[in-house]
Amino acid sequence: MDEASTHAAEQGLADRVTFALGDAAEPVSGRYDLVCVFEALHDIADPVAALRSARDALVPGGAVLIGDEKVADHFTADGDLLERLNYGFSVLHCLPATRAEGATVEAGTVLRPGTVRSYAAEAGYGGFTDLPVDHDLWRFYRLDPS
């Protein structure tokens, strides 16, 4: 965090940007227009609690933006190169790391849109959009509280 704060100050952003370290499932102080979860939801030990905490931190009209691995909508045998690569990451790193945290859910790297949608619904979001962003490695979702 010190390095990030130093970098923000060097860029003249210290008056607008702060960094904090904490448990994503715990309530946060402050209210935000946008909460971002990039390349992390699949690794969080309790993703529903983390999404609920993010929802509770939003101002009216705010949203949560998630960027996570781009995987197929549904599992198919053999899969393409990216699907197989993500399974490898999942088995060798993401699942073991999440299990070590005493996870309530062990999603791994292959976090399909239907799973993100179900997490969002369980966390109390009324709106879920699989965003039409063309990216080679990531898929983006917008969650709205109502």
C-alpha positions as CSV (number, residue, x, y, z in Angstrom):
1,M,0.0,0.0,0.0
2,D,2.9,2.4,0.7
3,E,4.1,2.0,-2.9
4,A,0.6,2.6,-4.3
5,S,0.2,5.7,-2.1
6,T,3.6,7.0,-3.1
7,H,2.7,6.5,-6.8
8,A,-0.6,8.3,-6.4
9,A,1.1,11.2,-4.7
10,E,3.7,11.4,-7.5
11,Q,0.9,11.6,-10.0
12,G,-0.8,14.4,-8.1
13,L,-3.7,12.2,-7.0
14,A,-3.2,11.9,-3.3
15,D,-6.1,14.3,-2.6
16,R,-8.5,12.0,-4.5
17,V,-7.1,8.5,-4.2
18,T,-6.6,6.4,-1.1
19,F,-5.7,2.7,-0.5
20,A,-6.8,0.4,2.2
21,L,-6.2,-3.2,3.1
22,G,-9.0,-5.3,4.6
23,D,-11.3,-8.3,4.3
24,A,-13.6,-7.9,1.3
25,A,-16.4,-9.5,3.1
26,E,-16.4,-7.0,5.9
27,P,-18.2,-3.7,5.8
28,V,-16.2,-0.7,4.5
29,S,-16.4,2.9,5.6
30,G,-17.5,5.4,3.1
31,R,-20.0,5.4,0.2
32,Y,-18.9,5.0,-3.4
33,D,-20.2,5.5,-7.0
34,L,-18.3,2.6,-8.3
35,V,-16.7,-0.5,-6.6
36,C,-14.4,-2.5,-8.9
37,V,-13.4,-6.1,-8.4
38,F,-10.7,-7.0,-11.0
39,E,-9.2,-10.4,-11.4
40,A,-10.2,-11.4,-7.9
41,L,-13.8,-12.6,-7.5
42,H,-12.8,-16.2,-8.3
43,D,-10.2,-16.1,-5.5
44,I,-12.3,-14.7,-2.7
45,A,-13.1,-17.2,0.0
46,D,-16.7,-15.9,0.4
47,P,-17.7,-14.1,-2.9
48,V,-21.3,-13.6,-1.9
49,A,-20.3,-11.8,1.3
50,A,-17.8,-9.7,-0.6
51,L,-20.4,-8.7,-3.2
52,R,-22.9,-7.9,-0.4
53,S,-20.3,-5.7,1.2
54,A,-19.6,-3.9,-2.1
55,R,-23.3,-3.4,-2.6
56,D,-23.7,-1.9,0.8
57,A,-20.9,0.6,0.1
58,L,-22.6,2.0,-3.0
59,V,-24.4,5.4,-3.1
60,P,-27.8,5.4,-4.7
61,G,-27.3,4.8,-8.4
62,G,-23.9,3.3,-7.9
63,A,-22.7,0.0,-9.4
64,V,-20.1,-2.7,-9.1
65,L,-17.8,-3.5,-12.0
66,I,-16.3,-7.0,-12.1
67,G,-13.5,-8.0,-14.5
68,D,-12.6,-11.7,-14.3
69,E,-11.3,-14.4,-16.6
70,K,-12.9,-14.8,-20.0
71,V,-14.3,-18.3,-20.1
72,A,-17.0,-20.0,-22.1
73,D,-20.6,-19.7,-21.0
74,H,-20.8,-23.4,-20.5
75,F,-18.4,-26.3,-20.0
76,T,-17.6,-28.3,-23.1
77,A,-15.2,-31.2,-23.4
78,D,-11.7,-30.3,-24.5
79,G,-12.5,-26.5,-24.6
80,D,-10.3,-24.1,-26.5
81,L,-6.8,-23.0,-25.6
82,L,-7.9,-20.2,-23.2
83,E,-10.3,-22.5,-21.4
84,R,-7.6,-25.2,-20.9
85,L,-5.2,-22.5,-19.7
86,N,-7.7,-21.2,-17.1
87,Y,-8.3,-24.7,-15.9
88,G,-4.6,-25.1,-15.4
89,F,-4.4,-21.9,-13.4
90,S,-7.3,-23.0,-11.4
91,V,-6.0,-26.4,-10.4
92,L,-2.4,-25.3,-9.8
93,H,-3.0,-22.0,-8.0
94,C,-6.5,-20.5,-7.5
95,L,-8.3,-23.5,-6.0
96,P,-5.4,-24.4,-3.6
97,A,-5.0,-20.7,-2.5
98,T,-8.7,-20.3,-1.9
99,R,-9.0,-23.6,0.0
100,A,-6.2,-22.4,2.3
101,E,-8.4,-19.5,3.4
102,G,-11.2,-21.8,4.7
103,A,-13.4,-20.9,1.7
104,T,-17.1,-21.1,1.8
105,V,-17.0,-21.4,-2.0
106,E,-14.2,-22.7,-4.2
107,A,-14.9,-21.3,-7.6
108,G,-11.4,-21.3,-9.1
109,T,-10.3,-19.4,-12.2
110,V,-13.1,-20.8,-14.4
111,L,-15.8,-18.5,-13.1
112,R,-18.7,-18.8,-15.6
113,P,-21.3,-16.0,-16.2
114,G,-24.0,-18.1,-14.6
115,T,-22.0,-18.4,-11.4
116,V,-21.4,-14.7,-11.2
117,R,-25.1,-14.1,-11.8
118,S,-26.0,-16.5,-9.0
119,Y,-23.5,-14.8,-6.6
120,A,-25.0,-11.4,-7.5
121,A,-28.6,-12.6,-6.9
122,E,-27.6,-14.2,-3.5
123,A,-25.9,-10.9,-2.5
124,G,-29.0,-9.0,-3.2
125,Y,-28.4,-7.3,-6.6
126,G,-31.4,-6.7,-8.8
127,G,-29.4,-6.0,-11.9
128,F,-26.8,-8.1,-13.7
129,T,-25.2,-7.3,-17.1
130,D,-22.6,-9.3,-18.9
131,L,-21.0,-6.3,-20.6
132,P,-20.2,-6.4,-24.3
133,V,-16.5,-5.5,-23.9
134,D,-14.3,-7.2,-26.4
135,H,-11.2,-8.4,-24.5
136,D,-8.9,-11.4,-25.1
137,L,-8.6,-12.4,-21.5
138,W,-11.3,-10.8,-19.4
139,R,-15.0,-10.7,-19.2
140,F,-16.8,-7.8,-17.5
141,Y,-20.0,-7.6,-15.5
142,R,-22.0,-4.7,-14.1
143,L,-24.0,-5.3,-10.9
144,D,-26.7,-2.9,-9.9
145,P,-28.4,-3.0,-6.5
146,S,-31.9,-2.6,-7.9
